[in-house]
Amino acid sequence: MAKLTKDEFISSLKEMTLLEIKELVDAMKEEFGVDPSAVAVAAGPAAADSAEQGPTSATVVLKDAGANKIQVIKAIRDITGLGLKEAKDIADAGGNVKENVNIDEANEIKAKLEEVGATVELQ
């Protein structure tokens, strides 16, 4: 029997139905005594390597509204869609303006708030 290359094996998998693939996995468990899903768990460190490249999301935190508090409140309302009271509360006490946003969007929000005089931090 000829040895299959990785590409040939993947190509043949693409042609199989899900039921056929499940049967293949079960047969691999039986033949080799190895659960293929355990191999996927062992690949976890590769995911950690991608995390070292830098964050993909951030939380925009208002540290200080500065002298132009009214402009900061307006900016917070524009960014978040919050009501006047909620935006004023954030401007007065500081806190999270927007959580878990794309890093590019977080930088845009930070720039908008700093433009009107606020002190902002990305976490």
Backbone as numpy.savetxt, mean C-alpha at the origin, in Angstrom:
# Nx Ny Nz CAx CAy CAz Cx Cy Cz
12.08 -40.00 -20.45 11.23 -38.82 -20.45 12.12 -37.59 -20.45
11.81 -36.65 -21.32 12.60 -35.43 -21.44 12.31 -34.49 -20.27
13.33 -33.80 -19.86 13.20 -32.85 -18.76 12.55 -31.56 -19.27
11.52 -31.09 -18.56 10.85 -29.85 -18.94 11.61 -28.65 -18.40
11.69 -27.62 -19.20 12.27 -26.38 -18.70 11.20 -25.65 -17.91
11.63 -24.66 -17.16 10.68 -23.86 -16.37 9.64 -23.21 -17.28
10.07 -22.67 -18.39 9.14 -22.01 -19.31 8.14 -22.98 -19.91
8.61 -24.19 -20.24 7.70 -25.19 -20.79 6.67 -25.62 -19.74
7.13 -25.76 -18.50 6.23 -26.15 -17.42 5.16 -25.09 -17.20
5.57 -23.83 -17.14 4.61 -22.73 -16.95 3.65 -22.66 -18.13
4.16 -22.85 -19.32 3.31 -22.84 -20.51 2.25 -23.94 -20.43
2.65 -25.12 -19.97 1.68 -26.20 -19.86 0.67 -25.93 -18.75
1.09 -25.26 -17.69 0.15 -24.89 -16.62 -0.92 -23.93 -17.13
-0.52 -23.03 -18.01 -1.47 -22.06 -18.56 -2.59 -22.73 -19.34
-2.30 -23.90 -19.88 -3.28 -24.61 -20.68 -4.22 -25.47 -19.83
-3.91 -25.62 -18.53 -4.70 -26.48 -17.65 -5.86 -25.72 -17.02
-6.90 -26.49 -16.65 -8.01 -25.90 -15.91 -7.63 -25.87 -14.43
-8.39 -25.14 -13.63 -8.12 -25.07 -12.20 -8.22 -26.44 -11.55
-9.17 -27.23 -11.97 -9.33 -28.57 -11.42 -8.10 -29.42 -11.72
-7.59 -29.32 -12.94 -6.39 -30.07 -13.31 -5.18 -29.62 -12.50
-5.07 -28.33 -12.25 -3.96 -27.81 -11.46 -4.06 -28.29 -10.02
-5.28 -28.30 -9.48 -5.48 -28.79 -8.11 -5.07 -30.25 -8.01
-5.46 -31.05 -9.01 -5.07 -32.46 -9.03 -3.55 -32.61 -9.13
-2.90 -31.74 -9.89 -1.45 -31.75 -10.00 -0.80 -31.45 -8.66
-1.31 -30.45 -7.96 -0.77 -30.08 -6.65 -0.95 -31.24 -5.68
-2.11 -31.86 -5.69 -2.35 -33.01 -4.81 -1.38 -34.15 -5.14
-1.15 -34.38 -6.41 -0.22 -35.44 -6.82 1.21 -35.11 -6.38
1.58 -33.84 -6.43 2.92 -33.43 -5.98 3.07 -33.65 -4.48
2.00 -33.37 -3.74 2.02 -33.61 -2.29 2.24 -35.09 -2.02
1.53 -35.93 -2.76 1.60 -37.36 -2.57 2.97 -37.91 -2.98
3.45 -37.49 -4.13 4.69 -38.03 -4.69 5.92 -37.58 -3.90
5.97 -36.28 -3.58 7.19 -35.73 -2.97 7.05 -35.44 -1.48
5.84 -35.49 -0.96 5.63 -35.22 0.45 5.85 -33.76 0.80
5.68 -32.90 -0.18 5.90 -31.47 0.02 4.64 -30.71 -0.37
4.24 -29.79 0.47 3.09 -28.94 0.17 3.59 -27.72 -0.60
3.21 -27.55 -1.87 3.70 -26.41 -2.66 3.34 -25.05 -2.04
2.25 -25.00 -1.28 1.90 -23.73 -0.65 2.90 -23.36 0.43
3.57 -24.34 1.04 4.61 -24.05 2.03 5.80 -23.38 1.38
6.07 -23.71 0.13 7.16 -23.06 -0.61 6.83 -21.59 -0.83
5.57 -21.29 -1.07 5.16 -19.90 -1.26 5.37 -19.09 0.01
5.15 -19.72 1.17 5.37 -19.04 2.44 6.84 -18.77 2.65
7.70 -19.69 2.22 9.14 -19.52 2.36 9.65 -18.38 1.50
8.88 -17.99 0.50 9.28 -16.88 -0.36 9.00 -15.54 0.27
8.55 -15.51 1.51 8.22 -14.28 2.22 9.33 -13.26 2.27
10.62 -13.64 2.49 11.68 -12.64 2.53 11.79 -11.80 1.26
11.39 -12.33 0.13 11.42 -11.54 -1.10 10.48 -10.35 -0.99
9.35 -10.54 -0.32 8.42 -9.44 -0.12 9.03 -8.40 0.80
9.83 -8.83 1.76 10.47 -7.89 2.67 11.48 -7.03 1.91
12.13 -7.58 0.89 13.08 -6.81 0.11 12.40 -5.64 -0.59
11.18 -5.84 -1.08 10.48 -4.76 -1.76 10.07 -3.67 -0.77
9.88 -4.04 0.50 9.52 -3.05 1.51 10.69 -2.13 1.81
11.92 -2.61 1.57 13.09 -1.79 1.84 13.26 -0.69 0.80
12.54 -0.76 -0.30 12.64 0.25 -1.34 12.00 1.56 -0.91
11.21 1.55 0.12 10.56 2.75 0.61 9.07 2.55 0.70
8.43 3.40 1.46 6.98 3.24 1.64 6.21 3.59 0.38
5.09 2.93 0.19 4.24 3.24 -0.95 3.03 4.04 -0.53
2.79 4.11 0.79 1.69 4.93 1.28 2.14 5.65 2.54
1.41 6.70 2.87 1.77 7.51 4.04 0.52 8.13 4.64
0.68 8.60 5.86 -0.37 9.34 6.54 0.10 10.78 6.65
-0.77 11.72 6.23 -0.44 13.14 6.30 -0.91 13.66 7.65
0.05 14.17 8.44 -0.24 14.62 9.79 0.03 16.12 9.89
-0.99 16.86 10.35 -0.84 18.30 10.56 -0.24 18.51 11.94
0.93 19.16 11.98 1.59 19.43 13.25 1.18 20.80 13.80
1.07 21.79 12.91 0.71 23.14 13.34 0.05 23.87 12.17
-1.03 24.58 12.46 -1.75 25.30 11.40 -1.05 26.59 11.02
-0.22 27.13 11.89 0.48 28.36 11.58 -0.41 29.58 11.71
0.02 30.67 11.13 -0.68 31.95 11.27 -1.94 32.04 10.40
-1.99 31.33 9.30 -3.14 31.40 8.38 -4.10 30.25 8.62
-4.65 30.16 9.83 -5.48 29.03 10.20 -6.71 28.90 9.30
-7.29 30.01 8.91 -8.49 29.96 8.06 -8.15 29.33 6.71
-7.01 29.69 6.14 -6.59 29.11 4.87 -6.30 27.61 5.02
-5.74 27.24 6.16 -5.46 25.83 6.42 -6.77 25.05 6.55
-7.75 25.62 7.24 -9.06 24.97 7.37 -9.68 24.77 5.99
-9.62 25.78 5.15 -10.16 25.66 3.79 -9.44 24.57 3.01
-8.12 24.52 3.15 -7.34 23.51 2.43 -7.71 22.11 2.93
-7.86 21.95 4.24 -8.24 20.65 4.80 -9.60 20.22 4.27
-10.54 21.16 4.22 -11.87 20.85 3.69 -11.80 20.43 2.23
-10.97 21.12 1.44 -10.83 20.78 0.02 -10.22 19.39 -0.16
-9.23 19.09 0.66 -8.50 17.83 0.54 -9.35 16.65 1.01
-10.04 16.82 2.14 -10.72 15.68 2.76 -12.22 15.62 2.51
-12.83 16.75 2.21 -14.28 16.78 2.07 -14.99 16.85 3.41
-14.24 17.12 4.47 -14.85 17.24 5.80 -15.66 18.52 5.93
-16.51 18.54 6.93 -17.27 19.74 7.22 -16.39 20.78 7.91
-16.95 21.97 8.10 -16.20 23.08 8.70 -15.73 22.74 10.11
-16.59 22.19 10.93 -16.23 21.88 12.31 -15.11 20.85 12.39
-15.22 19.78 11.60 -14.21 18.73 11.62 -12.86 19.26 11.13
-12.89 20.06 10.07 -11.65 20.63 9.54 -11.03 21.59 10.55
-11.87 22.38 11.25 -11.39 23.31 12.26 -10.76 22.55 13.42
-11.37 21.44 13.82 -10.83 20.62 14.90 -9.42 20.11 14.56
-9.24 19.68 13.32 -7.91 19.20 12.91 -6.93 20.37 12.90
-7.36 21.54 12.41 -6.48 22.70 12.36 -6.11 23.16 13.78
-7.04 23.08 14.71 -6.78 23.52 16.09 -5.86 22.54 16.84
-6.17 21.27 16.76 -5.47 20.28 17.58 -4.36 19.55 16.82
-4.35 19.67 15.51 -3.41 18.88 14.72 -3.96 17.47 14.57
-3.22 16.64 13.91 -3.65 15.25 13.75 -3.63 14.81 12.30
-4.18 13.63 12.07 -4.17 13.04 10.74 -5.14 13.78 9.82
-4.61 14.26 8.71 -5.44 14.90 7.70 -6.00 13.81 6.79
-5.12 12.91 6.34 -5.54 11.81 5.48 -4.61 10.63 5.75
-5.20 9.45 5.88 -4.44 8.26 6.24 -4.28 7.30 5.06
-3.15 6.62 5.04 -2.86 5.57 4.06 -3.16 5.98 2.62
-2.55 7.07 2.20 -2.71 7.52 0.82 -1.42 7.23 0.07
-1.51 7.16 -1.23 -0.36 6.96 -2.09 0.69 8.01 -1.76
1.96 7.65 -1.80 3.03 8.56 -1.41 3.05 9.83 -2.27
2.71 9.71 -3.55 2.67 10.89 -4.42 1.55 11.83 -3.99
0.37 11.26 -3.71 -0.76 12.07 -3.25 -0.44 12.72 -1.91
0.24 11.98 -1.03 0.61 12.52 0.28 1.54 13.72 0.12
2.47 13.64 -0.82 3.38 14.77 -1.06 2.63 15.98 -1.61
1.63 15.74 -2.46 0.82 16.83 -3.00 0.02 17.51 -1.89
-0.57 16.71 -1.01 -1.34 17.26 0.12 -0.43 18.07 1.02
0.75 17.52 1.29 1.72 18.22 2.15 2.08 19.57 1.52
2.32 19.59 0.22 2.68 20.83 -0.46 1.55 21.86 -0.38
0.31 21.40 -0.56 -0.84 22.32 -0.49 -0.95 22.96 0.89
-0.78 22.13 1.93 -0.91 22.65 3.29 0.26 23.55 3.66
1.45 23.20 3.23 2.61 24.04 3.52 2.53 25.36 2.77
1.90 25.34 1.61 1.73 26.55 0.81 0.90 27.60 1.56
-0.04 27.15 2.38 -0.87 28.09 3.13 -0.34 28.33 4.56
0.85 27.78 4.85 1.50 28.11 6.11 1.48 27.05 7.19
0.99 25.86 6.89 0.90 24.81 7.91 2.22 24.04 7.99
2.44 23.41 9.13 3.56 22.50 9.31 3.00 21.09 9.23
3.53 20.30 8.28 2.98 18.99 7.99 4.10 17.95 8.01
3.72 16.75 8.41 4.66 15.64 8.44 4.03 14.42 7.80
4.83 13.64 7.09 4.36 12.39 6.51 4.86 11.25 7.38
3.96 10.35 7.72 4.34 9.19 8.53 4.03 7.92 7.78
